[in-house]
Amino acid sequence: MLSPSEVKVVLEAALLAAHDPLPISELRKMFDEEIGADTVRSLLEELREAWKDRGIELVATASGWRFQTRVSYQRFLERIHPEKAPRYSRAVLETLAIVAYRQPVTRGDIEEVRGVTVSAEVLGRLEARGWVEVIGHKEVPGRPALYATTKTFLDDLGLRSLQELPPLEDIAKTLDLTPTPPPDPQPAPAPRSEPDSQAAPDESATAQHSAV
């Protein structure tokens, strides 16, 4: 039977070789003998502590554990691996924020908050990126699709759960998510179409890059 220190070395090797986060259930499959989830989690925490002063860190995300480059060193790595982050329009980023903080939501819910029509292209880009998916349909006439964020969204932001998202007030400082009601007694105007054109920096730039 492997000693705890040997198990820890195996865990370290597996995580360094992995391209995607590995959940504890997957890590346990490497060992013939039964090793409890609590034991694996404890050894992972020891590994995290052992790497705390290095350029690589061990983190737990929504999909599992992974090694990744620390954000503070990204500016140095970009000098030898320059990458242009994708740029998304304000419409895409606002829609993503609404889905993240108010999920599950329908397309109509998003339009009510933003005050403009949400184009199929906007939601399509978020689905193609793997950040948003349809999780069901609302039981109302027409049964509109219900949208929610994915584990990929959390993984890209280095988060374990939606509870780790920053307060909505912080997001609202850069994205105005509160619709402005029309003055009374004029009727509310119909949602206007908004082209997905003006580019804004991709919020995923804050996401951590994998070390492998």
N, C-alpha and C positions, 0 to 999 in steps of 0.2 A: 504494500500500500504506500502511495506517495505521501511524503511529509507535507505539511502546510507550505513550507518554503518552496518545495518542488512544484506543488500545484500552482503556486503564485507565478513561478517562472513559465509554466505552460500557458497560463492565462495571459501573461505579458506577451509571449510569442504569438499567440493566436490573435490578439488585438492589434499588434503591430502589423501583422500580415493581412488583416481584414480590410476590405474596401468600404464596408458598410458597418454601422453599429451592430453589435452582437448582444442579444438579450441573455440574461442569466440562464434561461432554459436551454439555449443553444450552447453556451459555454460548458454546461454540465455534461453534455453528450460526449465530451472528449475523454471522460474518465470512466474506466471500467467499473470501479467501485462507486458506491452511492455517496455522493458529496452533496450535502444539503444546500439549498438556495441561500440560507443565511450564512453558511460558511463561505460560499463563493462571494457573496456580497461583502463580507468582512475582509476577505483577501483583496478584493478590488479596491476597497477603501484604503488598505495598506499600500497598494500599488499607487493609488492616487497621491497619497502622502509622500511616497518615495520619489515621485516625479514633480513635486511641487516647485522645485527651484530650477527646473530645466525649461528649455524652449518648447518642449512638447508637454501637453497636459492630458490626463485621463479624465474624461467627463462622462456623465450619464445623460443620455438624451431620451426622447420619447420611445425610440426604437431599440435602445440598448446602450452599451458602453463602447467608447471609441477613444483612440488617441487622436489629438489634433494640435495644430500649431497655435501657440498663444497669440492673441490679437496684437499684443505689444511688439511682436517681431515681424508682423506682416509687411511693414514698410521696408524692411531689409530684404525679405524674400522677393518682393515685387521688383527689385532691381535686377534680379537674374531670371525671374519668371514673370515678366510683365503681362498682366491680363486686364482686359477691359471688361468691367462688370456690365451685365445687361442693364439697359435703361428702360424704365417703365413710366408710362404717362401718369399724370395725377389721377386720372379716372381709374386706372388699374390699382394704384396704391390705396386710394380711398375705398374702393370696393373691397380690397383685401382686408383693410382695417375693419370695415363694417362686418364682414363675415367672421373675422377672428373674434371680435368682441360681442357680437350679438347672435352668434350661431345657435341653432340652425336658422337660416333666413331664406326667403324666396327672392326671386329677382324683383318682385314688386316691393318687398320690404326694403331692399337696397335702394330702389328708386325713390321710395318715400323719404328715406334719410337724406339722400344726395340731392333730391329735387330735380333730377334729370334722368332721362332714359338711359338705362344700362345696355349697351350694345352686346350682341352675342360675342363679338371679338374680345371684349374686355374679359368676360367670364371664360372664354376659350383660352386666353393666354394664361390665366391663373390655373386652369385645369391642365393645360399642356405642361406647365412648370411643375405640376404635381403638388401645388399648395392648396388647392380647393377641389372638392369632389361632391357629387350628388349622393346624399345618404338616405333619401326617401322622398316622399311627396306629401304635401300638406293636404289634409282631408277637407278641402273646400272645392267649390265648383272649378273645374279645370285642372285640379290636382297639380298645382305648380311644384316644380322641383325644389327640394330643400338643400341648401349648400352649407358645407362646413369645411373647416381646415383639416389637413391631413397630418400624419406623423412626419411626413417629409418636411412640411412647413416648420414643425417644431424642431426637427433635426437640423435644418438649415440655419435656424436661429440659436441652436445650442440649448434648447429648452427641453425639460422633461414633461411639462404639462402646460395647459393654457393658464393655469394659476400663476405661472412665472412670467407671463406677459407684463410689460410695464403698465402703470395706470393709464387708463384711457385719456385722462387729463393731459398726460405728457404727449400722447400722440396728437391730441387736438391742437397742440401748440403749432404744429406744422401742417396738419390736415384738418380743415374745417368740416367736421362731420355733422354739424347741426344745421338742418335745413332752415332757411329764412321764410316764415309764413308770409303770404301776400297781405297787404294792408286791407282792413275791413272798410267798406262793405263789398269790395271787389271780390268776385269769385276767384278761387285758386286757379292759376294758369296750368294748362296741361304740361306734363314733363316735356322738356325740349331735348332734342338729340344732341349728344356731345361727342364729337369725333375723338377717337383715341390717338391723339397726335402729339400734344405737348409732352416732351420727355422730361422725366424727373429721375433723380438717382434711384437706383434699385436699393430697396431697404434690405435686401439680403446681403448687402455689402458688409453688414455687421456679422454675418454668419461666419463661423470658423471653418477654415480649410482642413481637410483630412491630412494627416501626416504621412499617409502611405499612398 
